Amino acid sequence: MKYALQIAACLAMLLGNWSYASGTTITAEGRSSIGQDTQAARQQAIEDAIRNALIKAGGQVDSTTDINNGMLINDRIRLRVSGRVSNVEVLDEHQRDGVYVVNIRALVVEGYDCRSQQSNHYNRDVLITGFPREKPQSSQVGQLHNIDTDFSTEIARRLYPAHQVLIQDEPSLSLTSRTRYASPSVQASEAVKSLASKYQVQMVIAGSIVDLSMLYPEDYARQTQASKTIRKIGNLFAGKDSNKLATDVRARHFALRLVVYDGISGSPIFDKDYADIGIWDARFTEITGFGSPRFWQTAYGRKVSEVINEAVNDAGKKINCQPFMVTARLHGQAPGNRVYIFAGANHGVKIGDAFDINHRSGTQFPGLNTTADTWPYPVEYRSMHTEKTHLTITEVYPGYSIGTSTAPLMNGQHYIAVSW
C-alpha cells in the first residue's frame, strides 16, 4: 500500500492528474543502477517502466527527473505523448548485477482533458505584474505609453472569470527588463518567491511588450494628404488583398512575451512569445492611448485583442493544469491537528474537502556555499516532502479554511496543502 501511494504521487507530479474514459493494459520493464539508496533505485526503476509503457503505446519521451521522498523536486521532462498511465501495478521486482529491475502492468489511455482534473475546480491565487516596453520609443504613434501599467489590467480582465483564478494586479511591479536575460536568473527566481510569499499567491504572471513599432516608420511619418487620399482610393479597389498588409505604410507590429512563474520554486512554468501585424488606421495625429474604446475600434486594436486572447487562453490552460497548492499553518502554538489554509469559499473550498500535507524546506546544495558555485542557480533549493498526514476541511470562510489533520503538525514549520 505504501509503495502504491508513492507510485500514485510520482505519477501525479510527473504526468498531471487528467481524467480518462478507457485505455489499453500494457506491461513494461524498468531499470535503475543501485547506489547507496536502494529505495531510490526502486523508485527510479518504476519511473523508467512508466516511461517505457508510454513508449510502447506510441509516445516519445525525453526526460530527466529528480525525485525526493516520492515528490518531484526538479522536472526536466519532455513528454511527446497523447495519453498517460494509470492503475500501475508492480508485477515483479528484483536486483541483478547492481541493477534494480521492476516489471509493471499499467493502463495507458490515449488523449486527455486537463480541464477535467480533480483539482481544477479550485481558484488559484495569481499575481500579475506590469509589462514594461522593451522599445519605449515604439509606442510614440497613438501615445500608447500607458501600456506599461494598463496591460496587466487587460490580462486580468480576460483571465478571470474565463479561468479558475483569483487575481491580484500590481502593475507598478516588474519582474522583466527591456532585455530578456539582463537580470541573473537567480535574482528573478528569488524575486518571484518573495512576491509569492508576500501576496500569498501560487503563481506570478509577468512579461514585457516586445514591440509596438511601425513596419515603415519613415514612410508613415512622410504621409501627405494626397498620399492618404490615393491610398483610400486604392483600398476601395484592392478589397481584401492578402498582400495589402505587407505594403501598407500603416502596418504596425505587436509583440508580447508572457511568463507564468511557480511561486514556490520561482521557476517559469510557461514562457512564450506572441507576435502579429495590424493596420494602425487611426487618424495620423490621433492620440488613443492603450486600452481606450477608440484603441479597440482600430484595426490594429482588434488584431492586438486577438493576440491577447491567444496568450491568455494558453496561460490560463497552463495555470489550470497545475495542482492546487496553498499555504497551511498550525492553528496554535503547540503541536496539534487543527490546521488552517489560506484558501476558502472564494477559492471553491468546501467542508469535507481533503488535501495532502507537504512540508516545504530550503536546503543548500551539498558542498556549494556561494552563488558563484551554483550559478545560474540559487545556493538554496526548495523541495517538498510528503507528510504522512492528510487534511480534512471542517470550517470554511471566504478567504481561509480550517481543518483537521490525521497526524499532528509542528508550529513554525512551512507546510503546503495540495490537491492533485
matplotlib code that plots the C-alpha trace (Angstrom):
import matplotlib.pyplot as plt

x = [0.0, 2.9, 4.5, 1.3, 0.8, 4.4, 3.7, 0.5, 2.2, 5.0, 2.5, 0.5, 3.6, 5.1, 2.2, -0.6, -3.9, -6.1, -9.3, -9.9, -12.6, -10.8, -7.3, -5.0, -3.3, 0.5, 3.3, 6.8, 10.1, 12.2, 15.8, 17.9, 21.5, 21.7, 23.7, 23.7, 19.9, 18.1, 14.6, 15.6, 16.8, 13.5, 11.6, 13.7, 13.1, 9.4, 9.6, 11.6, 9.0, 6.3, 8.1, 8.6, 4.9, 4.2, 6.7, 5.1, 1.8, 3.4, 4.7, 8.1, 9.7, 12.8, 13.1, 15.3, 13.5, 14.7, 12.5, 12.8, 10.6, 8.3, 7.9, 9.2, 11.8, 13.4, 11.5, 13.2, 10.8, 9.6, 6.8, 5.5, 2.6, -1.1, -2.0, -1.0, -0.6, -2.8, -3.6, 0.1, 0.7, 4.2, 4.3, 7.9, 11.0, 14.5, 18.1, 20.7, 24.3, 23.9, 20.7, 17.2, 14.6, 10.9, 8.1, 4.8, 1.3, -0.4, -3.4, -2.3, -5.1, -5.0, -5.9, -6.5, -8.5, -6.6, -9.6, -11.4, -8.8, -9.9, -8.2, -9.3, -12.5, -10.3, -9.5, -5.7, -4.3, -2.3, -0.3, 0.0, 2.9, 3.5, 4.5, 7.3, 8.0, 11.3, 11.3, 9.8, 10.0, 7.8, 4.7, 5.0, 2.3, -1.0, 0.7, 0.4, 2.8, 0.3, 0.6, 3.3, 0.8, -2.6, -1.7, -1.7, -5.2, -6.3, -4.7, -6.5, -9.9, -9.6, -8.1, -11.0, -13.6, -12.7, -10.2, -10.1, -8.0, -8.3, -6.2, -4.1, -3.0, 0.2, 1.2, 3.9, 5.9, 8.1, 10.0, 11.3, 13.7, 13.9, 16.3, 15.2, 18.3, 19.6, 18.9, 20.5, 18.0, 18.8, 17.7, 14.4, 13.8, 14.3, 12.1, 9.3, 9.4, 9.5, 6.4, 4.5, 5.1, 4.2, 1.0, 0.1, -0.2, 0.5, 1.7, 3.0, 2.4, 4.9, 6.2, 7.0, 5.7, 8.4, 7.4, 4.8, 6.7, 5.5, 6.8, 7.7, 8.2, 9.8, 7.1, 4.4, 5.9, 6.2, 2.5, 0.7, -2.9, -2.6, -0.9, -3.7, -6.4, -4.6, -4.3, -8.0, -9.0, -6.6, -8.0, -11.5, -10.4, -8.0, -10.6, -9.2, -5.8, -3.6, -0.5, -2.0, -0.8, 2.8, 2.8, 0.5, 2.6, 0.2, 1.2, 2.3, 4.0, 2.6, 4.8, 4.3, 6.2, 4.2, 5.6, 3.9, 6.1, 5.6, 5.6, 7.3, 10.3, 10.4, 10.9, 8.9, 6.3, 5.2, 7.2, 6.0, 6.3, 3.4, 3.5, 1.4, 0.9, -2.1, -3.1, -3.0, -5.9, -6.5, -6.1, -2.5, -2.2, -4.8, -4.0, -5.8, -3.6, -3.7, -6.9, -9.3, -12.6, -11.1, -8.0, -10.0, -12.1, -9.0, -8.0, -4.7, -6.6, -8.7, -5.5, -3.9, -7.1, -6.8, -3.1, -4.0, -6.8, -4.5, -1.9, -4.4, -6.0, -2.6, -1.6, -5.0, -4.8, -1.3, -2.4, -5.5, -3.3, -1.2, -2.0, -3.8, -1.3, -1.8, 0.0, -1.1, -0.4, -0.8, -3.7, -2.0, 1.5, 1.8, 1.9, -1.6, -4.2, -6.1, -4.8, -5.8, -5.1, -5.1, -8.0, -11.7, -15.1, -13.7, -11.3, -14.1, -13.1, -16.0, -16.4, -15.3, -12.6, -9.3, -5.8, -2.3, 0.1, 3.6, 6.5, 8.4, 12.1, 15.0, 18.4, 21.8, 23.3, 25.9, 29.4, 28.2, 28.1, 28.2, 26.3, 29.4, 29.5, 25.9, 25.5, 23.0, 21.0, 20.5, 22.6, 19.4, 17.0, 13.5, 11.9, 8.6, 8.4, 5.1, 3.9, 2.1, -1.0, -4.0, -6.2, -10.0, -11.7, -14.2, -14.8, -14.9, -14.7, -14.4, -10.6, -9.4, -10.5, -9.8, -9.4, -8.2, -5.1, -4.7, -1.4, -0.1, 1.9, 4.7, 4.3, 6.7, 7.2, 6.3, 3.5, 1.7, -1.8, -2.0, -4.9, -3.9]
y = [0.0, 2.3, 1.7, 2.1, 5.6, 6.6, 5.5, 7.5, 10.6, 10.2, 9.8, 12.8, 15.1, 13.6, 13.4, 15.6, 14.3, 14.0, 12.1, 9.4, 7.0, 3.8, 2.6, -0.4, -2.5, -2.7, -4.5, -2.8, -3.2, -0.5, -0.5, 1.7, 1.4, 0.7, 3.2, 3.8, 4.2, 1.0, 2.6, 5.5, 3.0, 1.2, 4.4, 5.3, 1.9, 2.3, 5.7, 4.1, 1.4, 4.0, 5.8, 2.5, 1.9, 5.2, 4.5, 1.1, 2.9, 5.1, 8.0, 9.6, 10.5, 12.7, 13.3, 13.7, 13.8, 14.2, 12.7, 13.2, 11.1, 10.4, 14.1, 15.8, 18.5, 19.1, 18.5, 18.5, 16.1, 16.4, 14.1, 13.9, 11.6, 11.7, 9.8, 8.9, 5.9, 4.9, 1.9, 1.0, -2.5, -3.8, -7.5, -8.3, -6.6, -7.9, -6.9, -8.3, -7.2, -3.9, -3.1, -2.8, -4.3, -3.7, -5.1, -3.3, -3.5, -0.2, 1.2, 3.6, 5.8, 7.9, 11.6, 13.8, 16.7, 18.7, 20.9, 17.9, 17.1, 16.8, 19.9, 22.2, 23.5, 25.4, 29.0, 29.6, 32.8, 34.6, 37.9, 39.9, 42.4, 45.1, 44.6, 47.1, 48.1, 46.7, 49.5, 52.6, 54.7, 52.2, 53.5, 57.0, 56.7, 57.0, 57.6, 54.1, 54.7, 53.6, 50.0, 49.5, 49.6, 49.1, 45.9, 43.8, 45.0, 43.9, 40.4, 40.2, 41.2, 38.4, 35.8, 35.9, 34.5, 32.5, 30.5, 29.3, 32.1, 34.8, 37.8, 40.5, 43.1, 45.1, 46.9, 49.0, 45.9, 44.5, 41.2, 41.6, 44.1, 45.6, 42.8, 39.3, 38.0, 41.2, 40.1, 37.0, 34.1, 33.6, 37.1, 36.6, 33.3, 34.9, 37.9, 35.6, 33.6, 36.8, 38.2, 34.9, 34.8, 38.5, 38.3, 34.7, 33.5, 30.2, 31.8, 35.0, 36.3, 38.7, 39.6, 42.5, 44.4, 43.5, 45.7, 48.3, 49.9, 50.7, 48.5, 51.5, 54.3, 56.8, 56.2, 56.6, 59.9, 61.3, 60.8, 63.7, 64.4, 63.4, 60.1, 59.3, 60.0, 57.9, 55.0, 55.2, 55.0, 52.1, 50.3, 50.5, 48.6, 46.3, 44.8, 42.1, 41.8, 39.4, 41.5, 44.8, 44.4, 44.0, 47.2, 49.5, 52.2, 52.0, 48.4, 48.0, 45.4, 44.0, 41.5, 40.2, 38.0, 36.3, 34.3, 32.3, 31.5, 28.9, 30.8, 28.0, 27.4, 30.7, 28.9, 29.7, 27.0, 28.9, 31.3, 32.2, 35.0, 36.2, 38.5, 39.8, 42.8, 45.1, 48.3, 51.5, 53.2, 55.9, 59.4, 60.5, 62.7, 60.9, 60.1, 56.9, 55.6, 51.8, 50.1, 53.0, 52.4, 54.2, 52.0, 48.8, 50.2, 50.5, 47.6, 47.4, 47.3, 44.4, 42.5, 43.2, 41.8, 38.6, 38.2, 38.9, 36.4, 33.7, 34.4, 34.5, 31.2, 29.5, 30.8, 30.0, 26.4, 26.0, 27.5, 25.3, 22.2, 22.8, 21.1, 23.4, 24.4, 26.7, 27.6, 25.7, 26.7, 25.0, 26.6, 27.3, 27.1, 23.5, 20.6, 19.7, 18.6, 21.8, 23.5, 26.4, 27.1, 30.4, 29.3, 29.4, 29.7, 32.2, 29.6, 26.9, 25.1, 23.2, 21.4, 17.8, 18.6, 16.7, 17.8, 16.2, 18.0, 18.6, 20.0, 22.7, 23.2, 25.1, 23.5, 24.4, 22.2, 19.9, 21.4, 24.6, 27.6, 30.6, 31.9, 31.6, 27.9, 27.3, 29.9, 30.3, 28.6, 29.8, 28.5, 27.3, 24.9, 24.3, 20.9, 19.4, 16.3, 14.4, 14.1, 11.0, 13.1, 14.5, 17.4, 17.4, 20.7, 21.3, 25.1, 27.4, 31.2, 33.5, 33.7, 30.8, 27.4, 25.3, 21.6, 18.6, 16.7, 12.9, 13.5, 16.4, 19.2, 21.3, 25.0, 27.3, 24.8, 25.6, 23.4, 23.3, 21.8, 20.2, 18.9, 16.9]
z = [0.0, 0.9, -2.5, -4.3, -2.8, -3.8, -7.3, -7.4, -6.1, -8.6, -11.5, -10.4, -10.4, -13.5, -15.8, -14.3, -12.9, -16.0, -16.5, -19.0, -20.2, -21.3, -22.3, -23.1, -20.4, -21.1, -19.3, -19.2, -17.6, -15.9, -14.7, -12.4, -11.1, -7.4, -5.4, -1.7, -1.6, -2.7, -2.3, -4.6, -7.2, -6.9, -7.4, -10.5, -11.9, -11.6, -13.4, -16.1, -16.5, -16.7, -19.5, -21.3, -21.1, -22.7, -25.4, -26.1, -26.5, -29.3, -27.3, -27.4, -24.2, -23.4, -19.7, -16.7, -13.3, -9.7, -7.0, -3.3, -1.0, -3.9, -4.7, -7.8, -7.0, -10.3, -13.5, -16.9, -18.5, -22.1, -22.9, -26.5, -25.9, -26.4, -23.3, -19.8, -17.5, -14.5, -12.4, -12.1, -10.5, -9.7, -11.0, -10.2, -8.8, -8.2, -8.0, -10.5, -11.1, -9.3, -11.2, -9.8, -12.2, -12.0, -14.1, -14.1, -15.6, -16.3, -18.1, -20.9, -22.1, -25.2, -25.1, -22.0, -20.9, -18.4, -17.5, -16.1, -13.5, -9.9, -8.5, -11.4, -9.7, -7.2, -7.9, -7.8, -6.5, -9.1, -9.0, -12.3, -12.5, -15.0, -18.7, -19.5, -23.1, -24.4, -27.0, -25.3, -28.5, -30.4, -28.5, -29.8, -32.5, -30.8, -27.5, -26.1, -23.2, -20.6, -21.8, -19.2, -16.4, -18.1, -20.0, -16.8, -16.1, -19.5, -18.9, -15.5, -17.1, -19.7, -17.4, -14.9, -14.9, -18.0, -16.0, -12.4, -10.8, -8.2, -9.3, -7.6, -10.1, -9.2, -12.5, -10.7, -10.1, -12.8, -13.0, -16.5, -18.1, -21.5, -22.5, -21.6, -20.0, -18.5, -14.9, -13.5, -13.3, -9.6, -8.9, -10.8, -9.0, -5.6, -6.6, -7.6, -4.4, -2.4, -4.2, -4.0, -0.2, 0.3, -1.7, -0.7, -4.3, -6.0, -9.3, -10.7, -14.2, -15.7, -19.2, -21.5, -24.5, -27.0, -29.9, -30.9, -33.8, -37.3, -40.1, -42.2, -39.7, -42.2, -44.8, -42.2, -40.9, -44.5, -45.3, -47.1, -47.6, -51.2, -50.4, -47.9, -50.5, -53.1, -50.5, -49.6, -53.3, -53.8, -50.9, -52.3, -55.4, -53.7, -51.4, -49.2, -50.9, -48.9, -49.9, -48.8, -45.2, -46.3, -48.3, -46.2, -44.5, -41.5, -40.8, -37.2, -35.0, -31.8, -30.0, -26.5, -24.1, -21.3, -18.5, -15.7, -12.7, -9.9, -6.6, -4.6, -6.8, -8.5, -11.8, -15.0, -16.0, -19.1, -21.3, -24.8, -27.3, -29.4, -32.4, -35.3, -37.5, -37.7, -39.5, -37.5, -39.1, -36.5, -37.7, -38.3, -35.2, -33.1, -29.5, -28.4, -25.6, -25.0, -24.0, -24.7, -26.5, -29.5, -29.5, -29.6, -32.5, -34.8, -37.0, -35.0, -31.7, -33.0, -34.0, -30.6, -28.9, -30.9, -29.8, -26.1, -26.2, -27.6, -24.9, -22.1, -23.2, -23.3, -19.9, -18.4, -19.5, -18.1, -14.8, -14.6, -15.2, -12.1, -8.8, -6.4, -3.7, -0.8, 2.4, 5.5, 9.1, 12.5, 14.5, 17.8, 19.4, 20.5, 18.0, 17.1, 14.5, 13.9, 10.7, 8.7, 5.0, 3.0, 0.8, 1.4, -0.2, -2.7, -3.9, -4.1, -0.9, 0.8, 4.1, 3.7, 1.0, 1.6, 1.0, 1.1, 3.5, 2.3, 4.3, 2.4, 3.2, 1.9, 1.9, 0.4, -2.3, -0.6, -0.8, -2.6, -0.4, -2.7, -5.6, -7.8, -7.1, -8.2, -11.0, -12.6, -9.9, -6.3, -3.4, -1.7, -3.4, -2.1, -2.0, -0.7, 1.4, 1.7, 5.3, 6.5, 7.1, 5.3, 6.0, 6.0, 5.9, 8.8, 8.6, 5.6, 5.4, 2.4, 2.4, 4.5, 5.9, 9.0, 9.1, 11.0, 10.1, 10.6, 12.4, 14.5, 12.8, 14.3, 14.8, 12.9, 10.0, 6.4, 5.1, 1.8, 1.3, -2.1, -4.2, -7.3]

ax = plt.figure().add_subplot(projection="3d")
ax.plot(x, y, z, "-o")
ax.set_aspect("equal")
plt.show()
